[in-house]
Amino acid sequence: MKQQLRDNWKLFLIASLTLGLAPFNPPHIWGKIQWILGGNAFSGENAMQSQDYFDLLLHGLPWILLLISAILNLLSKLAKTDSE
């Protein structure tokens, strides 16, 4: 599992730049994060519904996977330099 997460960083990068940012102006994920933090970027003062959290998960998951992959690759490189 770790090997797959480490090796698929290019796929996670593409997914982050496409699904993670769509729609692009402004990035949808940014609006959802602002909404959670209280700076409601959307019209109205409605609280987030379950569909909004699911939407955040779908747009945020590529970024989370990319971050995990980057950390695993960094730790792998650090382990290789320590053993040399």
N, C-alpha and C positions, 0 to 999 in steps of 0.2 A: 504494500500500500504506500509506504513512504517513497519507494522508488518511483512509482507511478506519479505521485504528487511532485516529486523532484524533477522528473523527466518531461512532464507536460506543461512546462512554464509558458511555452509559445502559444499553446492552445488557450491557456488561461489569460494570457495577454490579449489575444484576439477577442476572446469572449468579453473581457473587461472593456475593451475599446468599442465594441459594438453593442452587445446586450447591456453591459454595465452602464453605458452612457446614454442609450437611446431613451426617449427622443433627445436630440443633441443640443437644442437651444431653448432653454438652459438644460443641462443634464438632469434627467428625471431623478436620479439617485440623490443629487444634491438637494433638490426640493423636498424629498422625503426625509432626509436627514435634518434639514432645517425644521420641518414640521414636527419631528420627534423632539427636537431640542427646544421647541416653543416658539420659534420665529416662523409662524405659519406663512409659508410662501404661496399658499393656495387661497382662492377666494373663500370667504366665510370663515367662521371660527369653529367648524365642526371638528370633533375629536376623530382620531384615526380609527377606522373600522378594521375588521379582520382582513378584508381584501387588501387594504393598504399595507398591512404588515406582510402579507404574502407577496405583494408587489415589491416591497422593500427587500424581501428575501431573494426574489428572483433577480433583481437588479444588483444586489449586493454580493450574492454568492460568487460570481466570477472574481470580484475584487478580493474576497476572503481567500479563495483558492490560490490566487496569484500571490498574495502575501505569505501564505503558508509555504508555497513552493519556493519563494525567494528566501525565506528563513531557512528552509531545509537545505537549499543549495549553499547558502552562506555557511551554515554549520558544517556541511560536508567539506567545503573548502578549508575551513578553519581546522577541522580534524586532520585533513591531509597535510597541512603545513605544520601542525604540531607533531605529527609522527615522523616528519623528515628530519 
